[in-house]
Amino acid sequence: MAQHTGATRTPDGANGPERAAGEPPSPTGRLLADPALVVADGRYYLYPTTDGHPGWDSTSFSAYSSADLVGWRDEGVVLRLGVDVKWAARHAWAPAIAERDGAFYLYFTAEQSIGVARADAPTGPFEDLGRPLVAAGGFPGVAIDPSVFTDDDGVTYLYWGNGVAHGVPLNDDLMSFDPERVVSWVPTGFREAATVHRHHDRYYLSWSENDTREPDYRVRYAVGPGPLGPWQDRGVLLEKRPERGILGTGHHAILRAPDGDRWIIAYHRFAIPGGDGFHREIMFDWLVHRPDGDLEPVTPARTHIRVPIPPR
């Protein structure tokens, strides 16, 4: 399995040749959380939760784009609850994004249900399905925090849940699924934000434990033979570094870098300085697959990596 070839990391998290210096971690310096990340049309596109609202009471989703994960452009609001989404008006949380054949599918949380909207461009306009894809109360636990993974055979899987994790292959339209095919499980310490990626023939499930308002909010992971497990817990992947002022590291997304077999992990933490569970910022770091198939624990740094997209 691939060795890490990214930025040099010193023990105190200082900058290497691919680590930004003095840049705000969040796009345009804004309070953002729960990142989803995709590469399209030669740019990264980021879909986060807009933070800074008591009770996480955001009502819309925005997109941001970048050529290198450092300099960001605000692409504006792409979906509004109560306007574009008629069935929900509050709690716009934790989106996920998938692309297929030039179409983009935005999965999102609203009022403890999971929705989906489709667009022909990464910046929208997105058209909502018109009803929840996963309705509140339809499965054990709370229906929040969707993520998506497309396997090498082209099948896209949807994951979601708080308290109980669920996964299911989506139908070809990416906007429906067979409820009889849902697989449910409770990973070690599972709170929310289950996500899956694949490296060679091994699948990795990772998730957040504890509460996002707590400094101990962190990411664990497990390995398995397929996109729905079964899973073997492998311990903590990402956690706080209080000696660096880094707290509440969780709710992540994982993306293969567009310049080869390197991997990026995006996550949020308490904003520095003075952040908490309602004032968070997004970071980008390297995710390293060890030769033995385990993941290298992520050492969070004060500044994030710079990963330019190669020219076409």
C-alpha positions as CSV (number, residue, x, y, z in Angstrom):
1,M,0.0,0.0,0.0
2,A,1.1,3.5,-0.7
3,Q,3.5,5.3,1.5
4,H,3.0,9.0,2.5
5,T,4.9,11.4,0.3
6,G,3.4,14.7,1.4
7,A,4.6,17.6,3.5
8,T,7.4,17.2,6.0
9,R,5.9,17.2,9.5
10,T,7.9,18.2,12.5
11,P,6.7,17.2,16.0
12,D,5.2,20.6,16.8
13,G,3.2,20.6,13.6
14,A,5.3,23.2,11.8
15,N,4.9,23.8,8.0
16,G,6.5,21.6,5.4
17,P,6.7,22.3,1.6
18,E,3.0,21.6,1.1
19,R,1.6,23.1,4.3
20,A,0.0,26.5,4.2
21,A,1.4,29.2,6.4
22,G,-0.7,31.9,8.0
23,E,-3.9,31.1,6.0
24,P,-7.3,30.9,7.7
25,P,-8.3,27.2,8.0
26,S,-11.9,27.9,7.0
27,P,-12.7,29.3,3.5
28,T,-12.7,33.1,3.7
29,G,-12.1,32.7,7.5
30,R,-15.8,31.7,8.1
31,L,-17.1,29.4,10.8
32,L,-17.9,26.2,9.0
33,A,-18.2,22.5,10.1
34,D,-19.1,19.0,8.8
35,P,-17.1,19.2,5.5
36,A,-17.9,17.3,2.3
37,L,-15.4,17.5,-0.5
38,V,-15.3,16.6,-4.2
39,V,-13.1,17.4,-7.2
40,A,-14.9,18.6,-10.4
41,D,-14.0,20.7,-13.4
42,G,-10.4,21.2,-12.1
43,R,-11.3,22.5,-8.7
44,Y,-12.1,21.3,-5.2
45,Y,-15.7,21.9,-4.1
46,L,-16.5,22.1,-0.4
47,Y,-20.0,21.7,1.0
48,P,-20.1,22.4,4.8
49,T,-22.5,23.2,7.6
50,T,-22.7,27.0,8.1
51,D,-21.7,27.4,11.7
52,G,-22.0,30.1,14.4
53,H,-25.7,29.6,15.0
54,P,-26.9,28.6,18.5
55,G,-28.5,25.1,18.3
56,W,-26.9,24.7,14.8
57,D,-29.9,26.5,13.4
58,S,-28.6,27.1,9.8
59,T,-31.3,27.1,7.1
60,S,-29.2,26.9,3.9
61,F,-26.2,25.2,2.3
62,S,-23.4,27.0,0.5
63,A,-20.5,25.8,-1.7
64,Y,-16.9,26.9,-1.9
65,S,-14.3,26.1,-4.5
66,S,-10.5,26.1,-4.6
67,A,-7.6,25.1,-6.8
68,D,-5.3,24.1,-3.9
69,L,-7.3,23.8,-0.6
70,V,-5.9,27.1,0.6
71,G,-7.3,29.9,-1.6
72,W,-11.1,29.6,-1.6
73,R,-14.0,31.2,-3.6
74,D,-17.4,31.5,-2.1
75,E,-19.8,30.1,-4.7
76,G,-22.9,31.2,-2.8
77,V,-26.0,29.5,-1.5
78,V,-26.9,26.3,-3.4
79,L,-29.9,25.0,-1.5
80,R,-32.4,26.7,0.9
81,L,-34.6,25.0,3.4
82,G,-38.2,26.3,3.3
83,V,-37.6,27.6,-0.2
84,D,-36.0,25.0,-2.4
85,V,-36.8,22.3,0.1
86,K,-40.5,22.4,1.0
87,W,-40.6,19.6,3.5
88,A,-38.2,21.2,6.0
89,A,-37.3,24.7,7.2
90,R,-34.6,24.2,9.9
91,H,-31.4,22.5,10.9
92,A,-29.4,22.5,7.6
93,W,-26.6,20.2,8.6
94,A,-23.9,17.9,7.4
95,P,-24.1,17.6,3.6
96,A,-22.5,15.0,1.4
97,I,-21.8,15.2,-2.3
98,A,-21.6,12.6,-5.1
99,E,-21.0,13.0,-8.9
100,R,-22.1,10.7,-11.7
101,D,-22.0,11.4,-15.5
102,G,-21.7,15.1,-14.9
103,A,-24.6,15.3,-12.5
104,F,-24.2,16.2,-8.8
105,Y,-26.2,14.9,-5.9
106,L,-26.3,16.8,-2.6
107,Y,-27.3,14.7,0.4
108,F,-28.2,16.7,3.5
109,T,-29.7,16.8,6.9
110,A,-32.9,18.8,7.7
111,E,-35.1,18.4,10.7
112,Q,-33.6,15.0,11.6
113,S,-34.3,13.6,8.1
114,I,-32.0,13.0,5.1
115,G,-32.7,14.7,1.9
116,V,-31.2,14.7,-1.6
117,A,-31.1,17.2,-4.4
118,R,-29.7,17.0,-7.9
119,A,-27.9,19.6,-10.1
120,D,-26.1,19.7,-13.5
121,A,-23.2,21.7,-12.0
122,P,-21.4,21.6,-8.6
123,T,-22.7,25.1,-7.8
124,G,-26.3,24.2,-8.6
125,P,-29.1,25.1,-8.9
126,F,-30.0,21.9,-7.0
127,E,-33.5,20.5,-7.3
128,D,-34.8,18.7,-4.2
129,L,-36.4,15.3,-4.4
130,G,-39.5,16.8,-2.9
131,R,-39.6,14.5,0.1
132,P,-37.0,13.0,2.6
133,L,-34.8,10.2,1.2
134,V,-34.6,8.9,4.8
135,A,-37.5,10.2,7.0
136,A,-37.2,10.9,10.7
137,G,-38.1,7.7,12.7
138,G,-37.8,5.4,9.7
139,F,-34.8,3.6,11.2
140,P,-33.3,3.2,14.7
141,G,-31.3,6.2,16.0
142,V,-31.5,9.7,14.5
143,A,-31.4,10.3,10.7
144,I,-28.6,12.8,10.4
145,D,-25.0,13.1,8.9
146,P,-25.2,11.4,5.5
147,S,-22.1,10.4,3.6
148,V,-21.7,8.6,0.2
149,F,-19.1,6.2,-1.2
150,T,-18.8,4.9,-4.8
151,D,-17.1,1.6,-5.2
152,D,-15.0,0.5,-8.1
153,D,-18.0,-1.3,-9.7
154,G,-19.8,2.0,-9.9
155,V,-22.3,1.3,-7.1
156,T,-22.8,4.2,-4.7
157,Y,-23.6,3.6,-1.1
158,L,-25.3,6.0,1.4
159,Y,-24.5,6.0,5.1
160,W,-26.1,7.9,7.9
161,G,-27.1,7.8,11.6
162,N,-26.6,9.1,15.1
163,G,-26.5,6.4,17.8
164,V,-26.9,3.7,15.1
165,A,-25.1,3.6,11.8
166,H,-26.9,2.5,8.6
167,G,-25.6,1.8,5.1
168,V,-27.4,0.9,1.8
169,P,-26.6,0.7,-1.9
170,L,-28.4,3.4,-3.7
171,N,-30.4,2.7,-6.9
172,D,-29.0,3.9,-10.2
173,D,-30.8,7.2,-9.9
174,L,-28.8,7.9,-6.7
175,M,-32.1,9.3,-5.2
176,S,-33.7,6.1,-4.0
177,F,-32.9,2.7,-2.3
178,D,-34.5,-0.5,-1.3
179,P,-35.2,-0.4,2.5
180,E,-34.8,-4.1,2.7
181,R,-31.2,-3.8,1.8
182,V,-30.3,-1.4,4.7
183,V,-27.6,-2.8,7.0
184,S,-27.3,-1.4,10.5
185,W,-24.7,-1.6,13.2
186,V,-23.2,0.2,16.2
187,P,-19.4,0.8,15.9
188,T,-17.3,1.2,19.0
189,G,-18.2,4.5,20.7
190,F,-20.4,5.5,17.7
191,R,-22.0,8.9,17.8
192,E,-22.4,10.0,14.2
193,A,-20.8,10.8,10.8
194,A,-20.1,7.3,9.5
195,T,-18.1,7.4,6.3
196,V,-16.4,4.7,4.1
197,H,-13.5,4.8,1.7
198,R,-11.6,2.0,-0.1
199,H,-7.8,1.6,-0.5
200,H,-6.8,-1.3,-2.7
201,D,-8.9,-4.3,-1.5
202,R,-9.6,-3.0,2.0
203,Y,-12.5,-0.9,3.1
204,Y,-12.3,1.6,5.9
205,L,-15.2,2.8,8.0
206,S,-14.6,5.9,10.1
207,W,-16.9,7.8,12.4
208,S,-17.1,10.4,15.2
209,E,-17.5,9.6,18.9
210,N,-18.5,11.8,21.8
211,D,-20.4,15.1,21.3
212,T,-19.3,17.8,18.9
213,R,-19.7,20.3,21.8
214,E,-17.0,18.4,23.7
215,P,-13.2,18.9,23.4
216,D,-13.0,15.1,23.2
217,Y,-15.0,14.8,20.0
218,R,-12.8,12.6,17.8
219,V,-12.7,10.1,14.9
220,R,-12.3,6.3,15.2
221,Y,-12.0,3.8,12.4
222,A,-12.5,0.1,11.5
223,V,-11.5,-2.1,8.5
224,G,-13.6,-4.6,6.6
225,P,-13.8,-6.7,3.4
226,G,-16.7,-4.8,1.8
227,P,-18.6,-1.5,1.8
228,L,-21.0,-2.8,4.4
229,G,-18.6,-4.6,6.6
230,P,-18.4,-6.6,8.8
231,W,-16.1,-4.2,10.6
232,Q,-13.1,-4.7,12.9
233,D,-12.3,-1.7,15.1
234,R,-8.8,-0.3,14.8
235,G,-8.9,2.5,17.3
236,V,-8.6,6.3,17.3
237,L,-7.7,8.0,14.0
238,L,-7.9,11.7,14.9
239,E,-8.2,13.4,18.3
240,K,-7.5,16.7,20.1
241,R,-4.0,18.1,20.8
242,P,-4.7,20.5,23.7
243,E,-1.0,21.4,23.9
244,R,-1.5,23.1,20.5
245,G,-4.9,24.5,21.4
246,I,-6.6,22.0,19.0
247,L,-9.9,20.6,20.4
248,G,-13.0,18.9,19.1
249,T,-11.6,17.3,16.0
250,G,-14.3,15.3,14.2
251,H,-17.0,14.9,11.6
252,H,-14.7,14.3,8.6
253,A,-14.6,13.5,4.9
254,I,-12.0,11.5,3.0
255,L,-10.9,12.2,-0.6
256,R,-8.2,10.7,-2.8
257,A,-5.9,13.5,-3.9
258,P,-6.1,14.3,-7.6
259,D,-2.3,14.1,-8.0
260,G,-1.9,10.4,-7.3
261,D,-2.3,7.8,-4.5
262,R,-2.4,10.3,-1.7
263,W,-5.4,10.9,0.5
264,I,-6.9,14.0,2.2
265,I,-8.9,14.1,5.4
266,A,-11.1,17.1,6.0
267,Y,-12.6,17.7,9.4
268,H,-13.7,20.4,11.8
269,R,-12.4,21.5,15.1
270,F,-13.1,24.2,17.7
271,A,-12.2,27.5,16.0
272,I,-8.9,29.0,17.2
273,P,-9.1,31.1,19.3
274,G,-12.2,30.8,21.5
275,G,-14.2,28.2,19.6
276,D,-16.7,25.7,20.9
277,G,-19.3,23.3,19.6
278,F,-21.1,26.1,17.8
279,H,-18.0,27.9,16.5
280,R,-15.9,25.5,14.5
281,E,-13.5,25.7,11.5
282,I,-12.5,23.2,8.8
283,M,-9.1,21.8,8.4
284,F,-7.4,19.6,5.7
285,D,-4.7,17.1,6.5
286,W,-3.0,14.0,5.1
287,L,-4.5,10.6,5.6
288,V,-1.8,7.9,5.4
289,H,-2.4,4.2,4.7
290,R,0.3,2.1,6.3
291,P,1.9,-0.9,4.4
292,D,0.1,-3.3,6.9
293,G,-3.3,-1.9,5.9
294,D,-3.9,0.2,9.0
295,L,-4.2,4.0,9.0
296,E,-1.5,6.2,10.5
297,P,-3.1,8.3,13.3
298,V,-3.6,11.8,12.0
299,T,-1.6,14.4,14.0
300,P,-3.6,17.6,13.6
301,A,-1.6,20.8,12.9
302,R,-2.5,24.4,13.3
303,T,-2.3,25.0,9.6
304,H,-3.6,22.8,6.8
305,I,-2.1,21.3,3.7
306,R,-1.8,22.8,0.3
307,V,-2.6,20.3,-2.5
308,P,-2.8,22.0,-6.0
309,I,-4.9,20.2,-8.6
310,P,-2.5,19.3,-11.5
311,P,-3.2,21.0,-14.9
312,R,-5.2,18.9,-17.3
